[in-house]
């Protein structure tokens, strides 16, 4: 089976499912939250999966843009499109600053720089008066898109959110399959060889960092518009840990991996309590009722299982299995 041949069909079916989701009983706000994290994970995967740069500070882009968008729309009265643009640009600016420092180091040292800078932004968000401190920035209005489309309706907001996420995902796909994306893959696989071929590796890394940060900022901005608030959890280091988890569980270096990984993690965090209640009623084991309070333990356990049993992630292993099966079929057909 040619995986690349059937991939567009799979994405098309996924898109049709998302379009029909509100009419199939799905809660629009929950699906929009999932879409925002899917975009966040896809943007992070562009940096880790295709460039080979591990960032523990991506929460800075998600949360920083969320605060900028929320402040612009609530205090300055910006329209939703301007708020999203402000989040996108603020994410790109933060990525430029963080990337400039990061690309000058290698390995764990570069990773720790991203974590340190993100923590600086977290403490700034905690202390700044316009961020709301521990209470966060509340009551952000959705407003009217282009002054015409009222986003107060969850259904209208859902389709706007879907269009933005699909457009951003297509941009990521175009970037990966462009000559620029091929250079990024070359840097990940063999950086010294890319340097010997005459590529300015640091410039490519910085640009990849900025693109990833900008799209992460767009995810944070969209999340603020959807939910109407931005909190410290958006900029906390645990948000960076979540996006790493989503990418690794789904499949690093695959387009579909972050989508699957974000769905698994978000569904676990939001539905595990309901699952525990159901299991408690089914088995009469009272312990299952405490599952909702043990989300981090369960997600951590699933992460360990995936690392041990699915080294390439869910989609990575699935794609590898299909390729092996394709090779076996081809070998059997050979004369």
Secondary structure, 3 states (H helix, E strand, C coil): CCHHHHHHHHHHHHHHHHHHHHHHCCCHHHHHHHHHHHHHHHHHHHHHHHHCCCCCCCHHHHHHHHHHHHHHHHCCCCCHHHHHHHHHHHHHHHHHHHHHHHCCCCHHHHHHHHHHHHHHHHHHHHHCHHHCHHHCECCCCCCEECCCEECCCHHHHHHHHHHHHHHHHHHHHHHHCCHHHHHHHHHHHCHHHHHHCCCCHHHHHHHHHHHHHHHHHHHHHHHHHHHCCECHHHCCHHHHHHHHHHHHHHCCCCCCHHHHHHHHHHHHHHHHHHHHHHHHHHHCCHHHHHHHHCHHHHHHHHHHHHHHHCCCHHHHHHHHHHHHHHHHHHHHHCC
